[in-house]
Amino acid sequence: QVQVVESGGGLVQAGGSLRLSCAASGRAFGDYAMGWFRPAPGKERAFVAAIGWSGDLTYYADSLKGRFTISRDNAKNTVYLQMNSLKPEDTAVYYCAATYTGLGVRSQDYHYWGQGTQVTVSS
């Protein structure tokens, strides 16, 4: 029903920045809240950030607030994750997901998933 594709991953030095993109199709993009997730110890998909339908409401994992910023451009059917002050522990595959039930912080809250984009932060 909905296709989700991430891009923008790559290699960056610790302290640097990277901007991820997530494009969605199949339904009106503005109908969906969007989230970013990454693997963490004991979890396949740990919450990173989420943004509501209009972009006015955002939520972040406590450890990432202030370094990561989520935004969306509904005209482009795209959500972004701006990552600043990156640390080696941020290295992970980042997954984008969409939900039609509203902003959520658990992987179970999301209905459609992308394949992920690799982010590697070197020391």
C-alpha positions as CSV (number, residue, x, y, z in Angstrom):
1,Q,0.0,0.0,0.0
2,V,2.8,2.4,1.0
3,Q,6.4,2.3,-0.3
4,V,9.1,3.8,1.9
5,V,12.7,4.4,0.7
6,E,15.6,5.8,2.7
7,S,18.7,7.5,1.4
8,G,21.5,9.7,2.4
9,G,23.6,7.4,4.5
10,G,27.3,7.3,4.3
11,L,30.6,7.6,6.2
12,V,31.3,10.7,8.3
13,Q,33.9,11.7,10.9
14,A,32.9,11.9,14.5
15,G,31.6,15.4,15.2
16,G,30.3,15.7,11.6
17,S,26.9,15.9,10.2
18,L,24.7,13.9,7.8
19,R,21.2,14.3,6.4
20,L,19.0,11.3,5.7
21,S,16.0,11.4,3.5
22,C,12.9,9.2,3.4
23,A,10.5,9.2,0.4
24,A,7.1,7.6,0.6
25,S,4.5,6.8,-2.0
26,G,1.2,5.0,-2.5
27,R,-1.0,7.3,-0.4
28,A,-1.2,10.9,0.5
29,F,2.0,11.6,2.4
30,G,0.4,14.1,4.6
31,D,-1.9,11.4,6.0
32,Y,1.0,9.7,7.8
33,A,3.1,10.3,10.8
34,M,6.7,9.2,10.1
35,G,9.5,7.8,12.3
36,W,13.2,6.9,12.3
37,F,14.6,3.9,14.0
38,R,17.9,2.1,14.4
39,P,19.1,-1.1,16.0
40,A,20.2,-1.0,19.7
41,P,21.3,-3.6,22.1
42,G,18.4,-6.1,22.5
43,K,16.2,-4.2,20.0
44,E,15.9,-4.6,16.3
45,R,14.3,-1.2,16.0
46,A,15.0,1.4,18.6
47,F,13.2,4.8,18.4
48,V,15.2,7.7,17.1
49,A,12.7,10.4,16.1
50,A,9.1,10.9,14.9
51,I,7.1,13.7,13.2
52,G,3.4,14.2,13.0
53,W,1.2,14.6,9.9
54,S,1.7,18.3,9.5
55,G,5.2,18.5,10.8
56,D,4.2,20.6,13.8
57,L,4.7,17.8,16.3
58,T,8.1,16.1,16.8
59,Y,9.5,13.7,19.3
60,Y,13.0,12.4,20.0
61,A,14.8,9.8,21.9
62,D,16.2,11.5,25.0
63,S,19.8,10.7,24.2
64,L,19.5,12.3,20.7
65,K,17.5,15.4,21.4
66,G,19.5,18.4,20.5
67,R,21.7,16.6,18.0
68,F,19.1,15.2,15.7
69,T,16.3,17.1,14.0
70,I,13.4,15.6,12.1
71,S,11.4,17.5,9.5
72,R,9.2,16.9,6.5
73,D,8.2,18.4,3.2
74,N,4.8,17.1,2.3
75,A,4.9,18.6,-1.2
76,K,7.9,16.4,-1.9
77,N,6.6,13.4,0.0
78,T,9.8,13.3,2.0
79,V,10.9,13.3,5.6
80,Y,14.4,14.2,6.7
81,L,16.7,13.4,9.6
82,Q,19.4,16.0,10.2
83,M,22.1,14.4,12.3
84,N,24.7,16.7,13.9
85,S,27.6,16.1,16.3
86,L,27.7,12.5,15.3
87,K,29.3,9.9,17.5
88,P,30.7,6.5,16.7
89,E,27.9,4.9,18.7
90,D,25.5,6.4,16.1
91,T,26.8,4.0,13.6
92,A,23.8,1.9,12.5
93,V,21.4,1.1,9.7
94,Y,18.7,3.8,10.0
95,Y,15.1,2.8,9.1
96,C,12.3,5.0,8.1
97,A,8.7,4.0,8.8
98,A,5.1,5.3,8.3
99,T,2.0,5.0,10.4
100,Y,-1.6,6.1,9.8
101,T,-2.6,5.9,13.5
102,G,-0.6,9.0,14.6
103,L,2.9,9.7,16.0
104,G,4.3,6.7,17.9
105,V,7.6,5.8,19.6
106,R,7.5,2.0,19.3
107,S,8.2,0.0,16.2
108,Q,4.9,-1.8,16.6
109,D,3.1,1.5,16.0
110,Y,4.3,1.7,12.4
111,H,2.8,0.0,9.4
112,Y,5.2,0.5,6.6
113,W,9.0,0.2,6.6
114,G,11.9,1.0,4.3
115,Q,15.0,-1.1,3.8
116,G,17.3,1.1,5.7
117,T,20.3,3.3,4.9
118,Q,23.8,2.7,6.5
119,V,25.4,5.5,8.6
120,T,29.0,4.9,9.7
121,V,30.7,7.4,12.1
122,S,34.5,7.0,12.3
123,S,36.6,7.9,15.3
